[in-house]
Amino acid sequence: MAALTARRGVRTRTMSTAKLPSTQEQTYQGGEACWDSSTGLVKKAAVSTTLTPIGTYMENKLVAAADPTVTIQLHREVQVREFANDGANPVVAGTIGGVCYLFDDQTVSALVTGKSIAGRVWALDGSGATATVWVEVKNSGG
């Protein structure tokens, strides 16, 4: 997508729950869910130096390759902003939970080279280069 040449509206939303990519394991409703910085996936709390608590599991689930996602009640509401996706290096489902990078004034990219961090990716609407990317902007805690 090209940089803006005219004014456009900014869409934001608040998330208190999130459907996120997870490690393949048995999870239980009410159990502590964490980002695992070594994999970029959600994992249940355990002894580790790579886990950051983000919320609690909302269901009992045996996470399998066929559906590698879990639904989390977040510990805090997350404010996310809509961005367009870079056509050449798009943010994809595997990026959710990780960071994306500023491409221009309305577009984010998965490619880091020469770019500043936009923030943490929390959701995608659609797929590929046409997906809307929902980002917790870095200066707001991403």
N, CA, C and O atoms as a GROMACS GRO file, in nm:
protein
  568
    1MET      N    1   0.085  -0.117   0.000
    1MET     CA    2   0.000   0.000   0.000
    1MET      C    3   0.090   0.123   0.000
    1MET      O    4   0.199   0.121   0.057
    2ALA      N    5   0.045   0.227  -0.062
    2ALA     CA    6   0.123   0.351  -0.070
    2ALA      C    7   0.093   0.441   0.048
    2ALA      O    8  -0.011   0.429   0.114
    3ALA      N    9   0.185   0.532   0.074
    3ALA     CA   10   0.165   0.630   0.181
    3ALA      C   11   0.041   0.714   0.150
    3ALA      O   12   0.002   0.728   0.034
    4LEU      N   13  -0.017   0.769   0.253
    4LEU     CA   14  -0.136   0.851   0.236
    4LEU      C   15  -0.108   0.975   0.152
    4LEU      O   16   0.000   1.033   0.159
    5THR      N   17  -0.205   1.013   0.073
    5THR     CA   18  -0.198   1.137  -0.004
    5THR      C   19  -0.316   1.227   0.030
    5THR      O   20  -0.329   1.338  -0.023
    6ALA      N   21  -0.401   1.178   0.119
    6ALA     CA   22  -0.517   1.254   0.165
    6ALA      C   23  -0.555   1.204   0.304
    6ALA      O   24  -0.505   1.102   0.351
    7ARG      N   25  -0.642   1.275   0.366
    7ARG     CA   26  -0.687   1.242   0.500
    7ARG      C   27  -0.768   1.111   0.500
    7ARG      O   28  -0.837   1.082   0.402
    8ARG      N   29  -0.758   1.033   0.608
    8ARG     CA   30  -0.841   0.914   0.623
    8ARG      C   31  -0.876   0.897   0.770
    8ARG      O   32  -0.804   0.946   0.857
    9GLY      N   33  -0.983   0.828   0.796
    9GLY     CA   34  -1.023   0.801   0.934
    9GLY      C   35  -0.932   0.697   0.997
    9GLY      O   36  -0.874   0.613   0.928
   10VAL      N   37  -0.920   0.702   1.128
   10VAL     CA   38  -0.839   0.606   1.202
   10VAL      C   39  -0.934   0.518   1.281
   10VAL      O   40  -1.015   0.566   1.360
   11ARG      N   41  -0.923   0.386   1.259
   11ARG     CA   42  -1.005   0.292   1.334
   11ARG      C   43  -0.922   0.232   1.446
   11ARG      O   44  -0.809   0.188   1.425
   12THR      N   45  -0.981   0.231   1.566
   12THR     CA   46  -0.918   0.167   1.680
   12THR      C   47  -1.023   0.078   1.746
   12THR      O   48  -1.143   0.092   1.722
   13ARG      N   49  -0.976  -0.012   1.829
   13ARG     CA   50  -1.068  -0.094   1.908
   13ARG      C   51  -0.998  -0.137   2.034
   13ARG      O   52  -0.875  -0.136   2.043
   14THR      N   53  -1.078  -0.176   2.131
   14THR     CA   54  -1.026  -0.225   2.259
   14THR      C   55  -1.051  -0.374   2.267
   14THR      O   56  -1.162  -0.421   2.242
   15MET      N   57  -0.948  -0.447   2.302
   15MET     CA   58  -0.960  -0.593   2.314
   15MET      C   59  -0.945  -0.633   2.460
   15MET      O   60  -0.849  -0.593   2.527
   16SER      N   61  -1.039  -0.712   2.510
   16SER     CA   62  -1.026  -0.768   2.644
   16SER      C   63  -1.008  -0.920   2.637
   16SER      O   64  -0.967  -0.983   2.734
   17THR      N   65  -1.039  -0.976   2.520
   17THR     CA   66  -1.010  -1.117   2.492
   17THR      C   67  -0.938  -1.124   2.359
   17THR      O   68  -0.948  -1.033   2.277
   18ALA      N   69  -0.866  -1.231   2.338
   18ALA     CA   70  -0.795  -1.249   2.212
   18ALA      C   71  -0.784  -1.397   2.178
   18ALA      O   72  -0.763  -1.480   2.267
   19LYS      N   73  -0.797  -1.429   2.050
   19LYS     CA   74  -0.772  -1.565   2.000
   19LYS      C   75  -0.631  -1.563   1.944
   19LYS      O   76  -0.602  -1.491   1.848
   20LEU      N   77  -0.541  -1.643   2.004
   20LEU     CA   78  -0.399  -1.632   1.974
   20LEU      C   79  -0.337  -1.768   1.941
   20LEU      O   80  -0.387  -1.871   1.985
   21PRO      N   81  -0.228  -1.767   1.863
   21PRO     CA   82  -0.159  -1.892   1.831
   21PRO      C   83  -0.090  -1.950   1.955
   21PRO      O   84  -0.034  -1.877   2.036
   22SER      N   85  -0.097  -2.082   1.967
   22SER     CA   86  -0.051  -2.147   2.090
   22SER      C   87   0.040  -2.266   2.060
   22SER      O   88   0.040  -2.320   1.949
   23THR      N   89   0.115  -2.304   2.162
   23THR     CA   90   0.189  -2.430   2.155
   23THR      C   91   0.088  -2.544   2.164
   23THR      O   92  -0.024  -2.524   2.210
   24GLN      N   93   0.126  -2.661   2.119
   24GLN     CA   94   0.037  -2.776   2.125
   24GLN      C   95   0.050  -2.840   2.263
   24GLN      O   96   0.149  -2.906   2.295
   25GLU      N   97  -0.054  -2.817   2.345
   25GLU     CA   98  -0.056  -2.869   2.481
   25GLU      C   99  -0.198  -2.865   2.534
   25GLU      O  100  -0.284  -2.799   2.475
   26GLN      N  101  -0.224  -2.934   2.643
   26GLN     CA  102  -0.355  -2.930   2.708
   26GLN      C  103  -0.362  -2.803   2.793
   26GLN      O  104  -0.273  -2.777   2.874
   27THR      N  105  -0.468  -2.725   2.775
   27THR     CA  106  -0.489  -2.606   2.857
   27THR      C  107  -0.622  -2.619   2.931
   27THR      O  108  -0.709  -2.696   2.890
   28TYR      N  109  -0.635  -2.545   3.041
   28TYR     CA  110  -0.755  -2.552   3.124
   28TYR      C  111  -0.808  -2.413   3.153
   28TYR      O  112  -0.732  -2.320   3.180
   29GLN      N  113  -0.940  -2.400   3.148
   29GLN     CA  114  -1.004  -2.273   3.178
   29GLN      C  115  -0.955  -2.221   3.314
   29GLN      O  116  -0.952  -2.294   3.412
   30GLY      N  117  -0.917  -2.094   3.316
   30GLY     CA  118  -0.869  -2.031   3.438
   30GLY      C  119  -0.719  -2.042   3.459
   30GLY      O  120  -0.664  -1.977   3.548
   31GLY      N  121  -0.652  -2.124   3.378
   31GLY     CA  122  -0.507  -2.137   3.389
   31GLY      C  123  -0.436  -2.014   3.334
   31GLY      O  124  -0.490  -1.945   3.247
   32GLU      N  125  -0.317  -1.987   3.383
   32GLU     CA  126  -0.240  -1.870   3.340
   32GLU      C  127  -0.180  -1.892   3.201
   32GLU      O  128  -0.116  -1.994   3.176
   33ALA      N  129  -0.202  -1.795   3.112
   33ALA     CA  130  -0.150  -1.799   2.976
   33ALA      C  131  -0.038  -1.696   2.962
   33ALA      O  132  -0.048  -1.585   3.015
   34CYS      N  133   0.069  -1.732   2.892
   34CYS     CA  134   0.186  -1.645   2.879
   34CYS      C  135   0.232  -1.640   2.734
   34CYS      O  136   0.214  -1.736   2.658
   35TRP      N  137   0.292  -1.523   2.693
   35TRP     CA  138   0.367  -1.518   2.567
   35TRP      C  139   0.499  -1.587   2.594
   35TRP      O  140   0.561  -1.564   2.697
   36ASP      N  141   0.542  -1.670   2.503
   36ASP     CA  142   0.673  -1.732   2.511
   36ASP      C  143   0.764  -1.660   2.412
   36ASP      O  144   0.748  -1.676   2.291
   37SER      N  145   0.857  -1.581   2.462
   37SER     CA  146   0.943  -1.500   2.374
   37SER      C  147   1.035  -1.586   2.288
   37SER      O  148   1.088  -1.538   2.187
   38SER      N  149   1.055  -1.711   2.325
   38SER     CA  150   1.143  -1.798   2.244
   38SER      C  151   1.071  -1.854   2.122
   38SER      O  152   1.137  -1.895   2.026
   39THR      N  153   0.937  -1.857   2.124
   39THR     CA  154   0.862  -1.913   2.011
   39THR      C  155   0.763  -1.814   1.950
   39THR      O  156   0.722  -1.832   1.835
   40GLY      N  157   0.724  -1.711   2.025
   40GLY     CA  158   0.621  -1.619   1.979
   40GLY      C  159   0.481  -1.673   1.997
   40GLY      O  160   0.385  -1.615   1.946
   41LEU      N  161   0.467  -1.784   2.067
   41LEU     CA  162   0.337  -1.848   2.088
   41LEU      C  163   0.290  -1.834   2.231
   41LEU      O  164   0.370  -1.804   2.321
   42VAL      N  165   0.161  -1.855   2.253
   42VAL     CA  166   0.106  -1.858   2.388
   42VAL      C  167   0.132  -1.996   2.446
   42VAL      O  168   0.120  -2.097   2.376
   43LYS      N  169   0.167  -1.999   2.573
   43LYS     CA  170   0.198  -2.124   2.643
   43LYS      C  171   0.148  -2.111   2.786
   43LYS      O  172   0.148  -2.002   2.843
   44LYS      N  173   0.107  -2.224   2.844
   44LYS     CA  174   0.065  -2.216   2.984
   44LYS      C  175   0.186  -2.190   3.073
   44LYS      O  176   0.298  -2.230   3.040
   45ALA      N  177   0.163  -2.125   3.185
   45ALA     CA  178   0.270  -2.088   3.276
   45ALA      C  179   0.348  -2.212   3.322
   45ALA      O  180   0.290  -2.317   3.347
   46ALA      N  181   0.478  -2.195   3.331
   46ALA     CA  182   0.568  -2.302   3.373
   46ALA      C  183   0.698  -2.237   3.419
   46ALA      O  184   0.715  -2.116   3.406
   47VAL      N  185   0.790  -2.317   3.471
   47VAL     CA  186   0.921  -2.265   3.507
   47VAL      C  187   0.995  -2.233   3.378
   47VAL      O  188   1.024  -2.323   3.298
   48SER      N  189   1.025  -2.105   3.357
   48SER     CA  190   1.091  -2.062   3.234
   48SER      C  191   1.135  -1.917   3.250
   48SER      O  192   1.077  -1.842   3.329
   49THR      N  193   1.236  -1.877   3.177
   49THR     CA  194   1.279  -1.736   3.177
   49THR      C  195   1.226  -1.663   3.054
   49THR      O  196   1.258  -1.546   3.034
   50THR      N  197   1.145  -1.731   2.969
   50THR     CA  198   1.099  -1.670   2.845
   50THR      C  199   0.949  -1.639   2.844
   50THR      O  200   0.896  -1.599   2.741
   51LEU      N  201   0.880  -1.658   2.957
   51LEU     CA  202   0.735  -1.641   2.961
   51LEU      C  203   0.694  -1.509   3.025
   51LEU      O  204   0.751  -1.467   3.126
   52THR      N  205   0.593  -1.443   2.966
   52THR     CA  206   0.534  -1.320   3.020
   52THR      C  207   0.383  -1.341   3.032
   52THR      O  208   0.317  -1.366   2.931
   53PRO      N  209   0.327  -1.331   3.152
   53PRO     CA  210   0.183  -1.352   3.170
   53PRO      C  211   0.102  -1.249   3.091
   53PRO      O  212   0.132  -1.130   3.093
   54ILE      N  213  -0.004  -1.297   3.022
   54ILE     CA  214  -0.092  -1.206   2.948
   54ILE      C  215  -0.238  -1.221   2.984
   54ILE      O  216  -0.318  -1.132   2.956
   55GLY      N  217  -0.277  -1.334   3.046
   55GLY     CA  218  -0.418  -1.353   3.078
   55GLY      C  219  -0.445  -1.495   3.123
   55GLY      O  220  -0.354  -1.569   3.160
   56THR      N  221  -0.574  -1.533   3.118
   56THR     CA  222  -0.614  -1.667   3.158
   56THR      C  223  -0.689  -1.735   3.043
   56THR      O  224  -0.758  -1.670   2.964
   57TYR      N  225  -0.675  -1.866   3.036
   57TYR     CA  226  -0.744  -1.944   2.934
   57TYR      C  227  -0.895  -1.939   2.961
   57TYR      O  228  -0.938  -1.945   3.077
   58MET      N  229  -0.974  -1.928   2.855
   58MET     CA  230  -1.119  -1.921   2.869
   58MET      C  231  -1.187  -2.056   2.849
   58MET      O  232  -1.309  -2.065   2.859
   59GLU      N  233  -1.108  -2.161   2.819
   59GLU     CA  234  -1.168  -2.292   2.794
   59GLU      C  235  -1.067  -2.403   2.820
   59GLU      O  236  -0.946  -2.381   2.820
   60ASN      N  237  -1.119  -2.522   2.841
   60ASN     CA  238  -1.035  -2.641   2.842
   60ASN      C  239  -1.013  -2.678   2.696
   60ASN      O  240  -1.108  -2.681   2.618
   61LYS      N  241  -0.889  -2.705   2.659
   61LYS     CA  242  -0.864  -2.738   2.518
   61LYS      C  243  -0.735  -2.816   2.503
   61LYS      O  244  -0.633  -2.781   2.562
   62LEU      N  245  -0.741  -2.921   2.422
   62LEU     CA  246  -0.620  -2.990   2.379
   62LEU      C  247  -0.580  -2.923   2.249
   62LEU      O  248  -0.639  -2.951   2.144
   63VAL      N  249  -0.482  -2.836   2.254
   63VAL     CA  250  -0.441  -2.759   2.136
   63VAL      C  251  -0.368  -2.852   2.041
   63VAL      O  252  -0.270  -2.918   2.077
   64ALA      N  253  -0.418  -2.858   1.917
   64ALA     CA  254  -0.362  -2.948   1.816
   64ALA      C  255  -0.326  -2.869   1.691
   64ALA      O  256  -0.367  -2.754   1.676
   65ALA      N  257  -0.251  -2.931   1.602
   65ALA     CA  258  -0.207  -2.866   1.479
   65ALA      C  259  -0.325  -2.821   1.393
   65ALA      O  260  -0.315  -2.722   1.322
   66ALA      N  261  -0.437  -2.894   1.400
   66ALA     CA  262  -0.554  -2.858   1.320
   66ALA      C  263  -0.615  -2.725   1.363
   66ALA      O  264  -0.672  -2.654   1.280
   67ASP      N  265  -0.604  -2.690   1.490
   67ASP     CA  266  -0.654  -2.562   1.541
   67ASP      C  267  -0.557  -2.515   1.650
   67ASP      O  268  -0.583  -2.535   1.768
   68PRO      N  269  -0.446  -2.452   1.610
   68PRO     CA  270  -0.342  -2.416   1.707
   68PRO      C  271  -0.366  -2.282   1.778
   68PRO      O  272  -0.272  -2.209   1.805
   69THR      N  273  -0.492  -2.251   1.807
   69THR     CA  274  -0.523  -2.124   1.873
   69THR      C  275  -0.596  -2.147   2.006
   69THR      O  276  -0.660  -2.250   2.027
   70VAL      N  277  -0.583  -2.049   2.093
   70VAL     CA  278  -0.654  -2.050   2.221
   70VAL      C  279  -0.720  -1.913   2.241
   70VAL      O  280  -0.675  -1.813   2.185
   71THR      N  281  -0.824  -1.911   2.321
   71THR     CA  282  -0.891  -1.786   2.353
   71THR      C  283  -0.850  -1.746   2.495
   71THR      O  284  -0.862  -1.825   2.589
   72ILE      N  285  -0.802  -1.623   2.507
   72ILE     CA  286  -0.747  -1.573   2.633
   72ILE      C  287  -0.828  -1.453   2.682
   72ILE      O  288  -0.859  -1.363   2.604
   73GLN      N  289  -0.861  -1.452   2.812
   73GLN     CA  290  -0.914  -1.333   2.878
   73GLN      C  291  -0.790  -1.254   2.922
   73GLN      O  292  -0.719  -1.296   3.013
   74LEU      N  293  -0.765  -1.141   2.857
   74LEU     CA  294  -0.644  -1.064   2.884
   74LEU      C  295  -0.646  -1.001   3.023
   74LEU      O  296  -0.753  -0.965   3.073
   75HIS      N  297  -0.529  -0.988   3.086
   75HIS     CA  298  -0.518  -0.924   3.217
   75HIS      C  299  -0.547  -0.775   3.210
   75HIS      O  300  -0.586  -0.714   3.310
   76ARG      N  301  -0.527  -0.716   3.093
   76ARG     CA  302  -0.555  -0.573   3.074
   76ARG      C  303  -0.617  -0.553   2.938
   76ARG      O  304  -0.591  -0.630   2.845
   77GLU      N  305  -0.698  -0.450   2.924
   77GLU     CA  306  -0.750  -0.418   2.793
   77GLU      C  307  -0.638  -0.366   2.706
   77GLU      O  308  -0.549  -0.295   2.753
   78VAL      N  309  -0.642  -0.402   2.580
   78VAL     CA  310  -0.538  -0.363   2.485
   78VAL      C  311  -0.603  -0.272   2.380
   78VAL      O  312  -0.703  -0.308   2.319
   79GLN      N  313  -0.544  -0.154   2.360
   79GLN     CA  314  -0.590  -0.062   2.257
   79GLN      C  315  -0.511  -0.090   2.129
   79GLN      O  316  -0.389  -0.080   2.128
   80VAL      N  317  -0.582  -0.125   2.022
   80VAL     CA  318  -0.516  -0.155   1.896
   80VAL      C  319  -0.565  -0.060   1.788
   80VAL      O  320  -0.677  -0.009   1.793
   81ARG      N  321  -0.479  -0.037   1.690
   81ARG     CA  322  -0.507   0.054   1.578
   81ARG      C  323  -0.496  -0.026   1.449
   81ARG      O  324  -0.413  -0.115   1.436
   82GLU      N  325  -0.582   0.009   1.354
   82GLU     CA  326  -0.584  -0.057   1.224
   82GLU      C  327  -0.472  -0.003   1.134
   82GLU      O  328  -0.452   0.118   1.124
   83PHE      N  329  -0.402  -0.094   1.068
   83PHE     CA  330  -0.302  -0.060   0.968
   83PHE      C  331  -0.326  -0.145   0.844
   83PHE      O  332  -0.381  -0.255   0.852
   84ALA      N  333  -0.286  -0.093   0.728
   84ALA     CA  334  -0.283  -0.172   0.606
   84ALA      C  335  -0.160  -0.263   0.612
   84ALA      O  336  -0.067  -0.237   0.688
   85ASN      N  337  -0.161  -0.368   0.532
   85ASN     CA  338  -0.053  -0.466   0.531
   85ASN      C  339   0.038  -0.443   0.410
   85ASN      O  340  -0.009  -0.411   0.301
   86ASP      N  341   0.168  -0.460   0.431
   86ASP     CA  342   0.267  -0.447   0.324
   86ASP      C  343   0.247  -0.559   0.221
   86ASP      O  344   0.244  -0.677   0.258
   87GLY      N  345   0.235  -0.524   0.095
   87GLY     CA  346   0.214  -0.623  -0.010
   87GLY      C  347   0.333  -0.712  -0.034
   87GLY      O  348   0.316  -0.829  -0.069
   88ALA      N  349   0.454  -0.660  -0.017
   88ALA     CA  350   0.574  -0.738  -0.046
   88ALA      C  351   0.617  -0.826   0.072
   88ALA      O  352   0.664  -0.937   0.051
   89ASN      N  353   0.600  -0.776   0.193
   89ASN     CA  354   0.640  -0.849   0.314
   89ASN      C  355   0.527  -0.840   0.417
   89ASN      O  356   0.542  -0.774   0.519
   90PRO      N  357   0.415  -0.909   0.390
   90PRO     CA  358   0.298  -0.892   0.474
   90PRO      C  359   0.312  -0.954   0.613
   90PRO      O  360   0.381  -1.054   0.632
   91VAL      N  361   0.244  -0.893   0.707
   91VAL     CA  362   0.227  -0.952   0.840
   91VAL      C  363   0.131  -1.069   0.821
   91VAL      O  364   0.027  -1.055   0.756
   92VAL      N  365   0.165  -1.186   0.877
   92VAL     CA  366   0.085  -1.307   0.862
   92VAL      C  367   0.042  -1.359   0.999
   92VAL      O  368   0.086  -1.308   1.102
   93ALA      N  369  -0.043  -1.459   0.999
   93ALA     CA  370  -0.096  -1.513   1.125
   93ALA      C  371   0.016  -1.551   1.222
   93ALA      O  372   0.002  -1.534   1.343
   94GLY      N  373   0.127  -1.602   1.170
   94GLY     CA  374   0.239  -1.640   1.256
   94GLY      C  375   0.306  -1.523   1.324
   94GLY      O  376   0.386  -1.542   1.416
   95THR      N  377   0.275  -1.402   1.282
   95THR     CA  378   0.332  -1.281   1.342
   95THR      C  379   0.253  -1.237   1.464
   95THR      O  380   0.303  -1.159   1.545
   96ILE      N  381   0.128  -1.284   1.479
   96ILE     CA  382   0.046  -1.243   1.592
   96ILE      C  383   0.120  -1.273   1.721
   96ILE      O  384   0.170  -1.384   1.742
   97GLY      N  385   0.127  -1.173   1.808
   97GLY     CA  386   0.203  -1.184   1.932
   97GLY      C  387   0.342  -1.124   1.920
   97GLY      O  388   0.403  -1.088   2.020
   98GLY      N  389   0.391  -1.114   1.798
   98GLY     CA  390   0.521  -1.054   1.774
   98GLY      C  391   0.507  -0.909   1.732
   98GLY      O  392   0.399  -0.851   1.741
   99VAL      N  393   0.616  -0.852   1.687
   99VAL     CA  394   0.614  -0.712   1.646
   99VAL      C  395   0.609  -0.699   1.495
   99VAL      O  396   0.648  -0.790   1.421
  100CYS      N  397   0.560  -0.584   1.451
  100CYS     CA  398   0.564  -0.548   1.309
  100CYS      C  399   0.631  -0.412   1.299
  100CYS      O  400   0.658  -0.347   1.401
  101TYR      N  401   0.658  -0.369   1.177
  101TYR     CA  402   0.742  -0.253   1.154
  101TYR      C  403   0.672  -0.151   1.064
  101TYR      O  404   0.594  -0.188   0.977
  102LEU      N  405   0.701  -0.023   1.087
  102LEU     CA  406   0.641   0.084   1.009
  102LEU      C  407   0.697   0.083   0.867
  102LEU      O  408   0.818   0.086   0.847
  103PHE      N  409   0.607   0.079   0.770
  103PHE     CA  410   0.646   0.086   0.629
  103PHE      C  411   0.622   0.227   0.575
  103PHE      O  412   0.707   0.284   0.507
  104ASP      N  413   0.505   0.282   0.607
  104ASP     CA  414   0.474   0.422   0.577
  104ASP      C  415   0.367   0.467   0.676
  104ASP      O  416   0.345   0.400   0.777
  105ASP      N  417   0.301   0.578   0.648
  105ASP     CA  418   0.210   0.635   0.746
  105ASP      C  419   0.076   0.563   0.760
  105ASP      O  420  -0.010   0.607   0.837
  106GLN      N  421   0.056   0.453   0.685
  106GLN     CA  422  -0.066   0.375   0.704
  106GLN      C  423  -0.042   0.225   0.691
  106GLN      O  424  -0.138   0.147   0.699
  107THR      N  425   0.082   0.184   0.672
  107THR     CA  426   0.113   0.045   0.640
  107THR      C  427   0.219  -0.010   0.735
  107THR      O  428   0.313   0.059   0.773
  108VAL      N  429   0.201  -0.138   0.772
  108VAL     CA  430   0.302  -0.208   0.852
  108VAL      C  431   0.355  -0.327   0.773
  108VAL      O  432   0.290  -0.375   0.680
  109SER      N  433   0.474  -0.372   0.812
  109SER     CA  434   0.545  -0.477   0.740
  109SER      C  435   0.600  -0.580   0.838
  109SER      O  436   0.624  -0.549   0.955
  110ALA      N  437   0.621  -0.701   0.790
  110ALA     CA  438   0.686  -0.804   0.870
  110ALA      C  439   0.838  -0.792   0.863
  110ALA      O  440   0.909  -0.848   0.947
  111LEU      N  441   0.889  -0.719   0.763
  111LEU     CA  442   1.033  -0.709   0.740
  111LEU      C  443   1.094  -0.598   0.825
  111LEU      O  444   1.049  -0.483   0.818
  112VAL      N  445   1.195  -0.630   0.904
  112VAL     CA  446   1.257  -0.534   0.996
  112VAL      C  447   1.358  -0.441   0.927
  112VAL      O  448   1.374  -0.327   0.970
  113THR      N  449   1.424  -0.487   0.824
  113THR     CA  450   1.536  -0.415   0.764
  113THR      C  451   1.505  -0.268   0.739
  113THR      O  452   1.417  -0.234   0.660
  114GLY      N  453   1.579  -0.181   0.808
  114GLY     CA  454   1.567  -0.037   0.789
  114GLY      C  455   1.441   0.027   0.843
  114GLY      O  456   1.412   0.142   0.811
  115LYS      N  457   1.365  -0.046   0.925
  115LYS     CA  458   1.237   0.006   0.972
  115LYS      C  459   1.232   0.017   1.124
  115LYS      O  460   1.306  -0.051   1.195
  116SER      N  461   1.144   0.104   1.172
  116SER     CA  462   1.119   0.119   1.315
  116SER      C  463   1.004   0.028   1.357
  116SER      O  464   0.916  -0.004   1.276
  117ILE      N  465   1.004  -0.013   1.482
  117ILE     CA  466   0.896  -0.096   1.535
  117ILE      C  467   0.767  -0.016   1.541
  117ILE      O  468   0.765   0.096   1.592
  118ALA      N  469   0.659  -0.074   1.487
  118ALA     CA  470   0.526  -0.014   1.500
  118ALA      C  471   0.466  -0.055   1.634
  118ALA      O  472   0.413   0.029   1.707
  119GLY      N  473   0.473  -0.183   1.666
  119GLY     CA  474   0.418  -0.234   1.791
  119GLY      C  475   0.388  -0.382   1.782
  119GLY      O  476   0.435  -0.451   1.691
  120ARG      N  477   0.309  -0.431   1.877
  120ARG     CA  478   0.274  -0.573   1.885
  120ARG      C  479   0.148  -0.600   1.803
  120ARG      O  480   0.050  -0.526   1.812
  121VAL      N  481   0.152  -0.706   1.724
  121VAL     CA  482   0.037  -0.749   1.644
  121VAL      C  483  -0.054  -0.834   1.732
  121VAL      O  484  -0.011  -0.932   1.792
  122TRP      N  485  -0.182  -0.794   1.738
  122TRP     CA  486  -0.280  -0.870   1.818
  122TRP      C  487  -0.381  -0.944   1.734
  122TRP      O  488  -0.438  -1.043   1.780
  123ALA      N  489  -0.404  -0.900   1.611
  123ALA     CA  490  -0.506  -0.967   1.528
  123ALA      C  491  -0.488  -0.929   1.382
  123ALA      O  492  -0.429  -0.827   1.349
  124LEU      N  493  -0.542  -1.014   1.296
  124LEU     CA  494  -0.551  -0.988   1.152
  124LEU      C  495  -0.696  -1.010   1.110
  124LEU      O  496  -0.760  -1.105   1.153
  125ASP      N  497  -0.746  -0.923   1.027
  125ASP     CA  498  -0.875  -0.944   0.962
  125ASP      C  499  -0.844  -0.974   0.817
  125ASP      O  500  -0.803  -0.884   0.743
  126GLY      N  501  -0.862  -1.097   0.775
  126GLY     CA  502  -0.826  -1.138   0.641
  126GLY      C  503  -0.690  -1.206   0.641
  126GLY      O  504  -0.638  -1.243   0.746
  127SER      N  505  -0.635  -1.222   0.520
  127SER     CA  506  -0.504  -1.286   0.511
  127SER      C  507  -0.423  -1.223   0.398
  127SER      O  508  -0.476  -1.157   0.309
  128GLY      N  509  -0.293  -1.246   0.404
  128GLY     CA  510  -0.203  -1.196   0.302
  128GLY      C  511  -0.194  -1.044   0.299
  128GLY      O  512  -0.220  -0.977   0.398
  129ALA      N  513  -0.156  -0.992   0.185
  129ALA     CA  514  -0.131  -0.848   0.170
  129ALA      C  515  -0.256  -0.764   0.187
  129ALA      O  516  -0.245  -0.644   0.212
  130THR      N  517  -0.374  -0.822   0.174
  130THR     CA  518  -0.498  -0.745   0.188
  130THR      C  519  -0.552  -0.745   0.330
  130THR      O  520  -0.653  -0.680   0.357
  131ALA      N  521  -0.486  -0.815   0.422
  131ALA     CA  522  -0.533  -0.823   0.560
  131ALA      C  523  -0.522  -0.687   0.630
  131ALA      O  524  -0.429  -0.610   0.607
  132THR      N  525  -0.618  -0.662   0.716
  132THR     CA  526  -0.608  -0.550   0.809
  132THR      C  527  -0.528  -0.599   0.929
  132THR      O  528  -0.556  -0.707   0.981
  133VAL      N  529  -0.430  -0.521   0.971
  133VAL     CA  530  -0.344  -0.560   1.083
  133VAL      C  531  -0.379  -0.473   1.203
  133VAL      O  532  -0.378  -0.350   1.194
  134TRP      N  533  -0.410  -0.538   1.316
  134TRP     CA  534  -0.445  -0.464   1.438
  134TRP      C  535  -0.323  -0.465   1.530
  134TRP      O  536  -0.278  -0.570   1.576
  135VAL      N  537  -0.270  -0.344   1.557
  135VAL     CA  538  -0.143  -0.327   1.625
  135VAL      C  539  -0.159  -0.245   1.752
  135VAL      O  540  -0.223  -0.140   1.751
  136GLU      N  541  -0.100  -0.294   1.862
  136GLU     CA  542  -0.087  -0.213   1.982
  136GLU      C  543   0.040  -0.129   1.959
  136GLU      O  544   0.151  -0.179   1.969
  137VAL      N  545   0.020  -0.002   1.929
  137VAL     CA  546   0.130   0.086   1.889
  137VAL      C  547   0.233   0.094   2.002
  137VAL      O  548   0.198   0.100   2.120
  138LYS      N  549   0.359   0.093   1.963
  138LYS     CA  550   0.471   0.086   2.059
  138LYS      C  551   0.460   0.187   2.172
  138LYS      O  552   0.482   0.150   2.287
  139ASN      N  553   0.427   0.312   2.144
  139ASN     CA  554   0.423   0.411   2.251
  139ASN      C  555   0.306   0.392   2.344
  139ASN      O  556   0.297   0.461   2.446
  140SER      N  557   0.213   0.299   2.312
  140SER     CA  558   0.101   0.271   2.402
  140SER      C  559   0.119   0.140   2.475
  140SER      O  560   0.023   0.087   2.531
  141GLY      N  561   0.240   0.088   2.475
  141GLY     CA  562   0.269  -0.033   2.553
  141GLY      C  563   0.301  -0.155   2.471
  141GLY      O  564   0.316  -0.263   2.529
  142GLY      N  565   0.312  -0.145   2.338
  142GLY     CA  566   0.334  -0.260   2.252
  142GLY      C  567   0.475  -0.311   2.253
  142GLY      O  568   0.506  -0.408   2.184
   0.00000   0.00000   0.00000
